[in-house]
Amino acid sequence: MGQGKSTLLQSLTGLNNDVIPALQGKACTAARSTIFHEVGGSTTAEIEFHSKASFLKEVILPYYDKLGLDPKPTSFKEFAHSEIPRLSSPHQTDVNIYNNLRYYHANVARYRDWLERGVYTIHDPSQVANYVSQKYDAQTYRVINYECLAVKHVKIRCPFPSDEIGDIVLVDVPGLGDFRLGDEAIAIEALAQEVDFILFIRKPSKDRASLEQNDTQLYDLANQALNDLPSRSLFVLNVDRNRENEITCQSQKTDIESGTVKMPVLDCTIADCSSPEEANSKVLQVVLDNLRSNITELDKNYAWNKLQDLQRAIADLKNQLASARDVLPDIDKYELEKKYNKWITQKFWVTLTKELEKLLEQLDSTRDTEDENLKLQIESVIQECDKNPPLPTEEDIEGKNYEIGSYLSAYNEYLGEVRTGLSQKFLDIDKGLKKSITDTKEKVVKVLVEKCSLGGLSAARDSEEFLTEEFLTEVASQITPEYPEVKTGLPGRIWNQ
C-alpha cells in the first residue's frame, strides 16, 4: 500500500480521485476493482455487494482462523449478535488484527443493510469512490463511508485516453501489509482467474534503497497463482515527479536486474506513475508489446503447467486412496446394508412418523379454530368493498335506462357487473389462505430438518435459515420416478412444472 498503484491507474485510465482515489493518509483501496477500456462509452460502475454468507466466509472468518478464535460463528446473524471470543495472543500484531475484527463487529449496524443488495449500477462517476475506497474523518481518522465495507467487487467501464490500446482490462487489488485480513486471498483469486500480466509497483524513499522481505513475499504470493511469472511480469519503480528518489530507484533497479535480489521479471522500469505520458510509454507500452509477441506461447505454457499440476494432484490422490485402502478394515456389504436397514426401520422411520403424526394432531386440533390469516384477509376485503363498492351511480343507472329503454333491463345488466366486481375483490382472500399454507409448510420443513436430520438433502438456505419452498422443491427433485406418490405428498410446488 502507498506505492502508487492507484496513481498509475489514474494515469492509464484518465479517471480521477472520484473513481480511483489516490490520496495521502491511510490505505485507500477497499475492494478489488476491474477497469474495462470501452472506446466511446461513458464512465459507469457495477458495485457487487457481499451476501451475508460470502461476507462471513471471505471477510470475517479469516480473522478467526488467523487468531485461533473459537467458537467460530456459523452465520452472519450469529457474528452480529454474539460476543467475539477473547484474544489469548500477547503479540501486538495479533492485537491490532483483533481490533480490526472488533471494528467490523462494532459497526455491523452501519454496513449490514448493504449486504445482500446484489449488483448496483452507478452512472455518476462522482459517487463511485464511496464504494471503491475508504474515507476517513479528518479529526478521528475513522472510516465514514461504511458501505465500502460490504463491497465484494467493483467493475468500472470507461474510455481510456489512448484509444489504440485495444480491449485491455486493468485489475486493482487492495495493497497488502496492513491489519486487514482477506486481501491476500483477493489478490490470489484475481491473479489466478483474471490476469495475463502483473505489474509490481514499488516507490522507494529518497533515503533508502534496500528491497525488503515484504517485497519478495509479495512476489512469492503472485508466483503461487500465475505460472511462468518471470515472463509475464514487470517491476515498476515509481519515481517522484521532482525525481528526488531517482538514485534509490536506480539502485533497486540494479539489484533486480543483477539478481542481487532474486525477483526475476521480464523487465524493470523507472517511471513517474503520476505522469500519463510516462505511465503509457514506459509501463503500458512495454506490457502491450510483450503481450502481442508472446501471449499465445505464454498461455500455452500456462495451460501445460496447469495440466501437469492436475496430473500430479491426481497421482497424489491415488496414492492417498491406496494408503487408506490398506489401513481401513474390510467392509462386509451385507452387514452394512443390515445396519442401514436397522437404522432406517428402528430409528429414522420411527422418528419421522412420530413427529409428522404429532404435527398432524396439532393441526387437527386447530381445524375448528378461526384461521387468523384468513379472517384478517376477509375483513380487509370487506373493508375495501365498503370503501370502494363496485356499484353504479344514479347517473349510471339513468344513462343505462335511456340507452336500453328499461330500468328493469338496466338493473339486470348492472347486477351481473356488480357480481363480477365483487368476485374480483374477493379473489384477494386467497392471500390469507396462502399465508396459512406457507406456515404449515414451514412446520413440515422444521420437522424434516430439526427432528429427522434431513437438512443435508438440500443447500436451499440463506445465512440464517432454510428456505421452505426451495428446500421442498430440491428434495422432491431427488426422488426417483418409481416413487411418484412420495413426491406428490411433499407440500411444495406443482411438481409437473
MILONU-493238 format. One line per field, with one value per residue (C-alpha): residue number from 1; residue in one letter; x, y, z. Coordinates in steps of 0.5 Angstrom, whole numbers. Layout:
num	NUM	... .
residu	a	... .
x	X	... .
y	Y	... .
z	Z	... .
END
This chain:
num	1	2	3	4	5	6	7	8	9	10	11	12	13	14	15	16	17	18	19	20	21	22	23	24	25	26	27	28	29	30	31	32	33	34	35	36	37	38	39	40	41	42	43	44	45	46	47	48	49	50	51	52	53	54	55	56	57	58	59	60	61	62	63	64	65	66	67	68	69	70	71	72	73	74	75	76	77	78	79	80	81	82	83	84	85	86	87	88	89	90	91	92	93	94	95	96	97	98	99	100	101	102	103	104	105	106	107	108	109	110	111	112	113	114	115	116	117	118	119	120	121	122	123	124	125	126	127	128	129	130	131	132	133	134	135	136	137	138	139	140	141	142	143	144	145	146	147	148	149	150	151	152	153	154	155	156	157	158	159	160	161	162	163	164	165	166	167	168	169	170	171	172	173	174	175	176	177	178	179	180	181	182	183	184	185	186	187	188	189	190	191	192	193	194	195	196	197	198	199	200	201	202	203	204	205	206	207	208	209	210	211	212	213	214	215	216	217	218	219	220	221	222	223	224	225	226	227	228	229	230	231	232	233	234	235	236	237	238	239	240	241	242	243	244	245	246	247	248	249	250	251	252	253	254	255	256	257	258	259	260	261	262	263	264	265	266	267	268	269	270	271	272	273	274	275	276	277	278	279	280	281	282	283	284	285	286	287	288	289	290	291	292	293	294	295	296	297	298	299	300	301	302	303	304	305	306	307	308	309	310	311	312	313	314	315	316	317	318	319	320	321	322	323	324	325	326	327	328	329	330	331	332	333	334	335	336	337	338	339	340	341	342	343	344	345	346	347	348	349	350	351	352	353	354	355	356	357	358	359	360	361	362	363	364	365	366	367	368	369	370	371	372	373	374	375	376	377	378	379	380	381	382	383	384	385	386	387	388	389	390	391	392	393	394	395	396	397	398	399	400	401	402	403	404	405	406	407	408	409	410	411	412	413	414	415	416	417	418	419	420	421	422	423	424	425	426	427	428	429	430	431	432	433	434	435	436	437	438	439	440	441	442	443	444	445	446	447	448	449	450	451	452	453	454	455	456	457	458	459	460	461	462	463	464	465	466	467	468	469	470	471	472	473	474	475	476	477	478	479	480	481	482	483	484	485	486	487	488	489	490	491	492	493	494	495	496	497 .
residu	m	g	q	g	k	s	t	l	l	q	s	l	t	g	l	n	n	d	v	i	p	a	l	q	g	k	a	c	t	a	a	r	s	t	i	f	h	e	v	g	g	s	t	t	a	e	i	e	f	h	s	k	a	s	f	l	k	e	v	i	l	p	y	y	d	k	l	g	l	d	p	k	p	t	s	f	k	e	f	a	h	s	e	i	p	r	l	s	s	p	h	q	t	d	v	n	i	y	n	n	l	r	y	y	h	a	n	v	a	r	y	r	d	w	l	e	r	g	v	y	t	i	h	d	p	s	q	v	a	n	y	v	s	q	k	y	d	a	q	t	y	r	v	i	n	y	e	c	l	a	v	k	h	v	k	i	r	c	p	f	p	s	d	e	i	g	d	i	v	l	v	d	v	p	g	l	g	d	f	r	l	g	d	e	a	i	a	i	e	a	l	a	q	e	v	d	f	i	l	f	i	r	k	p	s	k	d	r	a	s	l	e	q	n	d	t	q	l	y	d	l	a	n	q	a	l	n	d	l	p	s	r	s	l	f	v	l	n	v	d	r	n	r	e	n	e	i	t	c	q	s	q	k	t	d	i	e	s	g	t	v	k	m	p	v	l	d	c	t	i	a	d	c	s	s	p	e	e	a	n	s	k	v	l	q	v	v	l	d	n	l	r	s	n	i	t	e	l	d	k	n	y	a	w	n	k	l	q	d	l	q	r	a	i	a	d	l	k	n	q	l	a	s	a	r	d	v	l	p	d	i	d	k	y	e	l	e	k	k	y	n	k	w	i	t	q	k	f	w	v	t	l	t	k	e	l	e	k	l	l	e	q	l	d	s	t	r	d	t	e	d	e	n	l	k	l	q	i	e	s	v	i	q	e	c	d	k	n	p	p	l	p	t	e	e	d	i	e	g	k	n	y	e	i	g	s	y	l	s	a	y	n	e	y	l	g	e	v	r	t	g	l	s	q	k	f	l	d	i	d	k	g	l	k	k	s	i	t	d	t	k	e	k	v	v	k	v	l	v	e	k	c	s	l	g	g	l	s	a	a	r	d	s	e	e	f	l	t	e	e	f	l	t	e	v	a	s	q	i	t	p	e	y	p	e	v	k	t	g	l	p	g	r	i	w	n	q .
x	0	2	7	3	-2	-8	-4	-1	-9	-11	-5	-7	-15	-16	-20	-19	-20	-28	-27	-20	-18	-10	-10	-5	-6	-9	-10	-15	-17	-22	-25	-22	-23	-23	-23	-25	-23	-29	-28	-33	-37	-38	-36	-40	-39	-42	-42	-42	-44	-43	-48	-48	-45	-40	-38	-38	-33	-29	-28	-30	-27	-20	-19	-22	-17	-11	-12	-14	-21	-26	-32	-33	-40	-44	-48	-47	-53	-49	-43	-47	-51	-45	-39	-32	-28	-23	-16	-10	-4	0	3	2	1	-5	-8	-8	-11	-16	-18	-20	-24	-28	-29	-33	-37	-38	-40	-45	-51	-47	-46	-51	-56	-51	-50	-55	-56	-53	-51	-52	-50	-48	-48	-45	-37	-37	-41	-36	-31	-36	-36	-28	-25	-25	-26	-23	-26	-20	-20	-21	-18	-24	-28	-34	-37	-39	-42	-35	-34	-40	-37	-34	-32	-33	-33	-31	-32	-29	-26	-18	-14	-11	-16	-11	-9	-15	-19	-15	-17	-14	-15	-13	-13	-12	-5	-2	1	-4	-8	-14	-14	-17	-13	-8	-14	-17	-10	-9	-16	-15	-8	-11	-17	-17	-10	-5	1	3	6	10	10	15	16	23	24	29	34	33	35	34	29	26	22	16	18	20	14	9	13	12	5	4	8	3	-2	1	6	12	12	19	16	9	11	14	17	16	20	16	20	18	15	21	26	28	28	31	38	35	30	37	40	34	33	41	39	33	37	43	40	43	35	32	26	26	22	21	24	25	23	23	17	13	7	3	5	0	6	11	6	4	10	15	10	4	7	12	7	3	9	10	3	3	9	8	1	0	6	5	-2	0	6	1	-4	1	4	-4	-4	2	-1	-7	-4	1	-5	-9	-3	-2	-10	-9	-3	-7	-13	-8	-6	-13	-15	-9	-11	-18	-22	-25	-33	-38	-43	-49	-47	-47	-54	-56	-54	-57	-64	-64	-63	-68	-73	-72	-69	-71	-77	-80	-78	-80	-87	-88	-86	-91	-96	-95	-95	-102	-105	-103	-106	-112	-114	-114	-118	-125	-121	-121	-116	-113	-110	-116	-120	-116	-116	-123	-124	-119	-123	-130	-127	-125	-132	-135	-130	-130	-136	-137	-144	-146	-148	-155	-153	-150	-157	-161	-156	-157	-164	-164	-159	-163	-170	-172	-170	-171	-166	-161	-162	-161	-155	-151	-153	-148	-143	-143	-143	-136	-133	-135	-132	-125	-125	-126	-120	-115	-118	-113	-107	-110	-110	-103	-100	-103	-101	-94	-94	-96	-90	-85	-87	-86	-79	-78	-80	-75	-69	-69	-72	-70	-64	-65	-62	-56	-61	-61	-57	-63	-62	-59	-54	-60	-65	-68	-72	-78	-80	-73	-72	-78	-77	-70	-72	-77	-72	-68	-74	-73	-79	-81	-84	-88	-93	-87	-86	-94	-94	-89	-93	-88	-89	-93	-88	-90	-88 .
y	0	7	5	9	3	8	14	9	7	14	16	10	11	18	17	22	21	21	14	12	15	16	20	21	18	11	6	8	2	-2	-7	-11	-7	-9	-3	-4	0	2	6	12	10	14	12	7	2	-4	-5	-12	-13	-19	-23	-25	-32	-29	-23	-28	-33	-28	-22	-25	-32	-31	-27	-33	-37	-33	-31	-38	-35	-40	-42	-39	-36	-40	-35	-27	-26	-30	-26	-20	-22	-26	-23	-24	-29	-26	-26	-30	-28	-23	-21	-13	-15	-20	-15	-10	-15	-17	-10	-9	-15	-12	-6	-10	-12	-6	-3	-8	-4	1	-3	-9	-6	-6	-14	-18	-12	-16	-11	-4	0	8	13	19	18	22	17	11	13	12	4	3	7	8	15	18	23	29	29	22	18	13	11	15	11	4	2	0	-5	-9	-9	-15	-13	-7	-7	0	2	8	10	10	17	12	9	5	0	-5	-9	-8	-9	-7	-11	-7	-10	-7	-6	-11	-10	-7	-11	-12	-20	-23	-18	-24	-28	-23	-22	-29	-30	-24	-27	-34	-32	-26	-23	-24	-20	-17	-10	-10	-3	0	7	8	13	18	16	8	4	-3	-8	-12	-18	-16	-15	-22	-24	-21	-24	-31	-29	-28	-34	-38	-36	-35	-40	-37	-31	-28	-28	-24	-19	-12	-9	-1	3	10	16	22	28	32	26	26	19	17	15	10	8	6	3	-2	-3	-5	-10	-13	-14	-16	-22	-19	-19	-25	-23	-25	-21	-19	-12	-7	0	7	11	17	14	21	22	20	20	16	11	10	10	7	2	0	0	-5	-9	-9	-10	-16	-19	-18	-22	-27	-28	-35	-38	-36	-38	-45	-46	-44	-49	-54	-52	-53	-60	-62	-59	-63	-70	-69	-68	-74	-78	-76	-77	-84	-85	-83	-87	-93	-92	-91	-98	-101	-98	-99	-105	-110	-108	-113	-110	-114	-113	-105	-106	-110	-104	-99	-102	-103	-95	-94	-98	-97	-90	-86	-88	-88	-81	-79	-82	-80	-73	-72	-75	-70	-64	-67	-68	-61	-58	-63	-60	-53	-54	-51	-45	-39	-38	-31	-30	-32	-28	-22	-22	-23	-17	-13	-15	-13	-6	-5	-7	-2	4	3	-1	-4	0	4	11	14	18	11	8	14	13	6	7	12	7	1	4	0	1	-7	-9	-4	-7	-14	-12	-8	-14	-18	-13	-12	-19	-20	-14	-17	-23	-20	-16	-23	-26	-23	-27	-33	-29	-31	-38	-38	-35	-41	-46	-43	-43	-50	-52	-49	-53	-59	-57	-56	-63	-66	-61	-61	-67	-72	-69	-68	-61	-64	-66	-59	-53	-48	-44	-37	-35	-35	-41	-46	-43	-47	-47	-48	-54	-58	-57	-59	-65	-67	-67	-72	-77	-82	-83	-90	-87	-81	-82	-79	-73	-72	-72	-66	-60	-56	-53	-56	-62	-63	-56 .
z	0	-1	-7	-13	-15	-16	-18	-24	-25	-26	-31	-35	-35	-34	-28	-22	-15	-15	-18	-16	-10	-9	-3	3	9	11	6	0	-4	0	-5	-12	-18	-25	-30	-37	-43	-47	-53	-54	-47	-41	-34	-31	-25	-22	-15	-13	-5	-1	1	9	7	3	8	14	10	6	11	18	19	16	23	27	23	24	31	33	36	38	37	30	28	23	20	20	25	30	29	29	36	39	43	40	43	48	44	48	44	47	41	39	31	33	38	32	27	33	34	26	27	33	29	24	30	33	26	24	24	19	14	15	10	4	5	0	-5	-11	-16	-16	-22	-22	-28	-24	-23	-17	-13	-15	-9	-4	-5	-8	-2	5	7	14	18	19	26	28	22	23	17	15	9	12	5	2	8	5	-3	-6	-13	-17	-25	-28	-35	-38	-45	-43	-46	-51	-56	-60	-54	-55	-51	-44	-37	-31	-24	-18	-11	-4	-2	2	9	14	19	15	13	7	2	0	-2	-6	-9	-11	-14	-18	-21	-22	-25	-29	-31	-36	-34	-27	-25	-19	-16	-11	-9	-6	-1	-3	3	3	-3	0	-2	4	6	4	-3	-4	0	-5	-11	-8	-7	-14	-16	-13	-17	-24	-27	-31	-27	-30	-37	-35	-30	-30	-24	-24	-19	-18	-19	-15	-20	-18	-18	-11	-10	-17	-14	-10	-16	-20	-14	-13	-21	-21	-15	-19	-26	-23	-19	-12	-10	-13	-16	-24	-28	-36	-35	-29	-31	-27	-29	-26	-24	-24	-31	-36	-41	-37	-35	-42	-45	-40	-37	-41	-48	-45	-43	-49	-54	-50	-50	-57	-58	-53	-51	-55	-52	-45	-45	-48	-42	-37	-39	-40	-33	-30	-33	-30	-23	-24	-26	-20	-16	-19	-17	-10	-9	-12	-7	-1	-3	-4	3	6	3	7	13	13	15	10	10	9	4	7	14	12	9	15	20	15	15	22	23	18	21	28	29	23	21	28	29	22	23	30	29	23	27	32	28	24	31	33	26	27	34	31	25	28	30	26	22	24	17	13	18	17	10	9	14	9	3	6	8	1	-1	4	2	-6	-7	-15	-15	-21	-19	-20	-26	-29	-28	-31	-37	-38	-38	-43	-47	-47	-45	-39	-31	-31	-36	-33	-27	-29	-33	-27	-23	-27	-27	-19	-18	-23	-19	-12	-14	-17	-10	-6	-10	-5	0	-3	0	7	5	2	9	13	8	8	15	15	10	15	20	16	14	21	23	17	19	26	28	23	21	13	13	9	3	1	1	0	6	7	12	17	16	11	5	5	-2	-4	1	-1	-9	-8	-4	-9	-15	-12	-11	-17	-22	-19	-12	-15	-9	-5	-9	-9	-2	-1	0	-4	-11	-17	-19	-26	-28 .
END
